[in-house]
Amino acid sequence: MELNLVSWAPLLLLALSAAYVYCATRSRSPQRLPPSPPGWPVIGHLHLLSGGMPHHVMADLARSMRAPLLRLRLGSVRAVVISKPDLARAALTANDAALASRPHLLSGQFLSFGCSDVTFAPAGAYHRMARRVVVSELLSARRVATYGAVRVKELRRLLAHLTKNTSPDRSLDLSECFLNLANDVLCRVAFGRRFPHGKGDKLGAVLAEAQDLFAGFTIGDFFPELEPVASTVTGLRRRLKSCLADLREVCDEIVDEHLSGKRTHIPGNSDEDFVDVLLRVQKSPDLEVPLTDDNLKALVLDMFVAGTDTTFATLEWVMTELVRHPRILKKEPLVVVVRKSEGYDFKGEELNEV
């Protein structure tokens, strides 16, 4: 039976798309390029990244090929893997101006308010200004030291929670507790409020959705030519627009609280959080590039999303803080986790806040 128009049109479109992507991904200038492992047509070396964590796979590949400089083709996107310290230093320090820009990923264009955060902003006057503001005003040693009381307060709350909810016949998910601790500290530092852990809270839900969209695999990131069609068919663009609207609403609420002075003050908070600092910097006449409200939201979210890591880094940070403040544990580290009967002399206000 002959194929009708409805049946052969998609097949023809698929064949034309595959032919275009294959022609676009073929190497036209093999001279003076780093070595490359064998790849597949169309997808290139994407199949190599499906067997584990990408950085481990790339390190093993560079080691097996004995190539400190390695060339990969991820779909139609060309990439270079550097696995030698002196080469990385040359790329990221000596030639930083040529390699400072990041690819304009679809998630960054939406959720970073037009790629206006430090991570996705293109190299130029705005990126230099944003990086200088973040380093000098938000991540300086003086600024980090001012939030020491916040970290100690949240550590005490965590230990009080463990004291009340731990027993020999009851298990407790420490990974969740440590992640909640990191979120609480970052939320107080960034927004002046604690991270809401309830399922119905919009802030937690929208930030979780944003992290999923940032980390997820998208066809358009590896085949930019197919991005408009792929993101529409898969519904990714619709999800990004919805998440952006929710992010904008939440951020507007937080900024309005700071401008109106109506936010609830938490004991132990410093005088300025990240939003306060950026609002103050925004009014400075010395800025090389104006800092818009969307830029401000992007920078705050950049700090928060980058800091809420669910990997071993969170556990490492928590244990480092416990070691730095031994008085919190009354010089008997971790006993509070397993022996509720011994307890510790926490203040009443700290127990009531849990």
N, C-alpha and C positions, 0 to 999 in steps of 0.2 A: 504494500500500500504506500502511495506517495506521501511524503511528509508535507503537512500543510504549513502555512505561514507561521502559526503559533509555535510549532515544534522545531522548525529549523532555524528560526531567527536567533534564539538564545545560543544554539550550537555555533552558528556563524560568529556571533559576538564573542563567545568564549575563545574560539580559534583565533580571531583577530587580536584579542587581548593577549593571548599567550604568545603569539608571534611578535607582537610589539614589545612585550616585556623581555622576551628572549633576545631580540635585537638590541634592546637598550642595555641589557646586562652583559653583553659580550665585551670583552676587553679589546679596546681599539689601539692601545699603545702599551704593549707588553714590555717595552724597553725601560730599564732603570726602575723597575718596580720590585718591592720585596717579594720573597717567595710566597707561594700560596698552595695550600693542600688541594687535592682534587675536589671539585665541586660538581653539583648536579645542574642540569639545565633549569632555567627559570628561578629556582629557589636558591641557587648558589650553595652557600655553606650553612644555611639555616638548620639543616638536619643535624649538624654537629652540636648544636646548642640544646638539643632535646634530651640529652642523656644525663643532665645534672645541672649544678649551678654554673652559669656562664663563665664566671671568672676562673673557676677550677678547670673547666673544659679548655679554656684558652691557654691557661698556664701549662696544662698537660700537653696540649698541641704544640706550643712553642718549645717545650722541653724535648718532645719526641722528634721534632723537625730540626732541633738545634738552631733555631732562628729567633734571635732576640727581637727582630722586626718581622712581623707577619702580616700578610695581606689576606683579607676575607671579603667575600661578597655576600651580604645579607639581603637576599632578594635582589633589588636593583640598587641597593645602597652599598657603597664601598666603605670599608673600614680597615684600619690599621691597628694591630695589636702590638704594644710595646711591653716587653717583659724584662728590660734591663735598666737598672737605676740611672746610669749616666745618659742613656737615650731618653728616658722619661724626663730627666732634668732638662735636657736640651729642648724637648718639645714643650714642656710646661713652664719653663723659666726663660730660657734664652729666646725662644720663638713664641712666647705667650701671645703676643699681639696677633700673630697669624693663626693661632689655634684656639683662641679664647671663645669663639662663638660656639653655640650649641645648635643642633638641628631643631627646626621649628616643628615639633611633634604636635599632633592634633590635640592631645590632652593638654599640652602646655598653652596652646593658643586660647583654649577655652578657660581652663581652671586656673591659669596664672594671669588672668585678666590681660590677654593679649601679649603673652610672653614678656611681662614687665617685672618679673622677679629676678633675683640674682642668678638662678639656675638657668633659665631659658632666655634671658635678655641678650640680644646680639651685642657684640663688642662695639663700643662707642662711648659717647659722652654720658649717656644715661647709665650704662652698665658700670662705668668708672664711678659715677656719683653714688649709685645704689650700693656698690660693694664697699665704698669708703664709709657710707653711713652705717651699714651693717657692722663693719669691723670696728669702727671707732665708737659708735653709740650703743650698739646692742651686744657685741661680743668682746668688748675690751675687758681687761683684767679688773678694772675698777667697777664696771657694770656687773660683771659676774659675781664679784665679791658682795655687792649689795643684795644679791638674792640668796646669800648663804642662810639667812634666817628662814626663808621660805623652804629651802631644802631640808633643813633640820626639822622644821615643823611637820612637814609631810612624812618624813621618816618616823617621827614619833607617832603620828597617826597610824602608819602602817604597822608598827610594832604593837600599838594598843589593839589594833584589829586582830593581829595574830594571837595576842594574849587572850582575847575574849572568845576566839573561834577555833582554837586548836586544842585537841585532846588526843590521847593515845589511840582511841578507836574512831577518830574522825580525820579524814584527809582534807587537805586544803591545796588549791591550785596556786602555787607560788608564782608561776609564770604570769597568771592573770593579775595577781597582787602587784608584782613588780611593774607590769605594764601600766596598771592603774596609777601606781606611784609616779612613773615618768609622765603620764598624761596630766596628772594633777599639778605637778611642779611646772611643766611647760605651760599649762593653761593659766596658772596664776601669774607666771612671768610674762606671758604674752598678752593675756586679756584681763588680768586682775580678778579672775574668778576660778573656782575649781572646775575640773572636768566633770560633766554630768554623766554618771554611769547608768542611769535609768534607760530602759529600752525606748521609752517614748520621747526622749529629749531630742530636739532637732539638731543641736550642735554636734553631738556624738554621731548621729546618723549621717549627717552631711559630710563630716570629715572622714568617716569610714568609707563612704561612697567615693569621695575624692581620691583617697589612697588606692582604692581598687582600680579606679580608672587610670590613675598615673602608672600603676605597676602592671596593668594588664597588657596582653599581646594584642596588637591591632595590625590589620593587613596594611593600612595606609602608611604606617611607620616604615615598613620595609618595601612597599611598592607605592611610592608617592603618586605615580601616574594613575593608579586605580583608587586612590583615597576617596574622591567625591562619591563614586559609585559604591565602594565597599562600605564606607561608614554609614551611608544611607540605608543600604540593604540590611546590614547587620543591626541597625538601630543604635549604633554607637553615638552618632551625632545627636540623636534625640536625648540619649542619656546624659551627654555632656552639657547640652543646653539646659536640661532640667537641673543638673547638679550645679551649674553656674548660677542659675536663678536662686537656688537655695543658699549657695555660698554668699551671694551678694546680699540676700536678705539677712542672714545671720551676721555678716560683717557690718552691715549698716546698723543693725541693732546694737552691736558692741561699740562701734564708733559713736553713735548717738548717746550711749550711756556715758562715755568718757567726756563728750562735749558738754552734756547737760549736768554732769556731776551727780547723777542719780544712782550710780552703781553702788552696790552694797560693799562696804569696806570690810575686808577680812583681816583680823588681827595677825600681825606678822608680815603683812605685805609691805614692800618698800613704797616710797612715795610715787615712783614712776614705773609703769610696766612698759612693754614694747609699744603698745598703742600710744601711750602718753608721749614716749620719746619721739615716735615718728610724727605725731601731731605737732610737737614742738619744732622738730626739724623742718616740717612742711612750711612753717611760717618764716623760716630763716631767709633773709634776703641774699645770702651768700651762695645759694645753691646754683650749680652750673646749669642744671636742667630742672624745671619745675617738677615737684612731686605731687601728682594728682591723687585723688581719693582711691582710684583703682590701683595705682602703684603702691599706695600705703597698704591696702588689703593684701595685695600679692606678696609684699615683703613679710608681713606678719604671718600669713599662711605658709610661706616658704620656711620660716623658722620652725613653725609648729609641725608641719608635715615631715620635715627632715628629722626632727627630734623624736617623733613617736615611732620608734623602730621596734619591731617585734622580734628581732634576732637576739643573739647572745650579747649584743652591745648593751641592751637594757639591763640584763643581769650583771654584767661587768660594772656598769655605772652604779647600780644599787650597792653592790658589795664594796666598791671603792668608797662610796659615801659612808657606809657603816664603819669601815676601817678608819676613815678620817675623823669620825666623831665617836670615839669609844665610850664617852660618857653616856651616850644614848642607850647603850647596852649594859651600862653599869659594869663594864670591864668583864662581862661574861658573854661573849658573842654567841648569838644564835640559840642560847638556852631558852629564850622566850618563845621560840618557834615550837618547841616540843614539850615544855613544862609549864602548863598553865598554873599549876598550884603554887609555884615559886613567885611568879608575877614580878612586877616592877612598879616603882612608885611614880606612875604617871599622874600628871595633874588632872583634876576633874574635868576641866574644860576640854582637854585633849580627848578623854574617853567619851565625852558627850558628843564630840564632833564626828565620831566614827559612824 
